[in-house]
């Protein structure tokens, strides 16, 4: 079974399972865009610190609080939020934020809510019931020299898809559809340092099967740094977006195995205008930074002539893959429940270059908004720096943070976590791990003050 890592929306965890049945293959991930290669954060839900009013839906759609929901001015306010953030809500912050829970899933300020409001304004749908059906939408992406190609795989027939692309500078871009079999229309708009795409009329896209190329964004200068995406189904369900960025080098057709089918897939792509590989990095089998017939020959030699397996490419790198919701809140009204009150690091190494890490019970501000933690590997030390993670509220929470390090050779490393809430006199969260003799394990440090103490006391 193919091992896969899923980065889901905020509040959902990464999932790792399966194995490669002893094959001499490796998994790798696309590195962070900010480090020079490719990674995209798909954010389905952006949670902010608001009161219990977020669970009340009597004013949903009425963002200007005039008693008339789903007006064009309400949509304009929601659009302004994506451009300028919370200053878009100038009347009464909390009830205006609560009114953005259009799909009644208990989460405010999400792209899914924005898509649904657009469709309601267009007359393409009605407000859904409180518990809409959900289905999985798996995304992947590839970069060419000057464009980003987004592909998706749907469990159910989709109706509409909305995507926001964030840039570090004001974007100059165009976009085009790659699927021409159905009646798909698309609008593009630029605002602030972001670009947005709305694809509608997707009912002819077939569910199931492999990845379908959908959109190519052609940009100038900087690459997009973030994508927020949401999908609504033709039957009224809401797509749960999952970004698929884990792959097996050599598994060109993304079926979980390395065999002659991958060589055939690659030849068809190169010489017969066949479909693009779901993950271009998986097609660089011989690690020459190119994707050509030489990679197909390499696969054939590996499968039929006991040739060398796919090559471990590049230096080690790491990134944050997922995080939990708040496990504790002041006075115990958190979204989850911490397994213990200790500050812990857990790790698991697969022997083929991939190290999974979890910082359990990381003390952070209860409204971080984003999680720009960084991972560096140098001179035998793996350092995770959580200090850049912002905070917007006067409270603290415990979170579980999941990280992945790829292309890491077996050996002994010092693992060090730079934390936010640890007091200067406290023991830091640092330990030495031997990935050969002990490929998995954990290390904990007790903390006797807020927010850990609240969890220990059961408040």
Buried (B, 14 or more C-beta within 10 A) or exposed (E): EBBBBBBBBBBBBBBBEEEBEEBEBBBBBBBBBEBEBBBBBBBBBBBBBBEEBBEEBEBBBBBBBEEEBBBEEBBEBBBBBBEEEBEBBEEEEBBBBBBBBBBBBEBBBBBBBBBBBBBBBEEBBEBBEEEBEBBBBBBBBBBEEEBBBBBBBBBBBBBBBBBBBBBEEEBEBEBEBBBEEEEBEBEBEBBBBBBBBBBBBBBEBEEEEEBBBBBBBBBEEBBBBBBBBBBBBBEBBBBBBBBBBBBBBBBBBBBBBBBEBBBBBBBBBBEEEBBBBBBBBBBBBBBEEEBEEBBBBBBBBBBEEEEEBBBBBBEBBBBBBBBBBBBBBBEEEBBBEBEBBBBBBBBBBBEBBBBBBBBBBBBBBBBBBEBBBBBBBEEEEBBBBBEEBEBEBEBBBBBBBBBBBBBBEBEEBEBBBBBBBBEEEBEEBBBEBEBEEEBEBBBBBBBEEBBBEBBBEEB
